[in-house]
Amino acid sequence: MNPSPLADPKRCARIAGGLYLLIIVAAGFAQGYVRSTIVVPGDAHATAQNILGAEALFRAGFAADLVAFLADAAVAVLLYVIFRPVNRTIALLAAAFRLLAHPAIAAVNLLHHLGALFLLQSDFVAGAFAFRGFSGSC
């Protein structure tokens, strides 16, 4: 019988480290590039035009955030496996708090990211922006 790949703490630590690098790249792209390119602070009209004008980039930012949150959830499980031999209860508590603190709350917040695109593509919002010379196609 082959031992579980998660039986070796060094292997778990290396996988967690690789996932941390993935989180840094994916979240950095989503927040540092996509949102800074598309969102215009204080100007909802310009932001709406940017979202509709760069829909593929906006969706790529959503996908990058989703990848980062899934990797973060995997890191929580790996850290539990790594720290379980030290103290099972505290490791479980830390993993639970980590899962609730970032991936779960941020994933729910990510629904607003996608909801903005769906809302901007609706006829109702297109009519609301029409009076300000909105030039996006909905």
Secondary structure, 3 states (H helix, E strand, C coil): CCCCHHHCHHHHHHHHHHHHHHHHHHHHHHHHHHHHHHCCCCCHHHHHHHHHHCHHHHHHHHHHHHHHHHHHHHHHHHHHHHHCCCCHHHHHHHHHHHHHHHHHHHHHHHHHHHHHHHHHCCHHHHHHHHCCCCCCCC
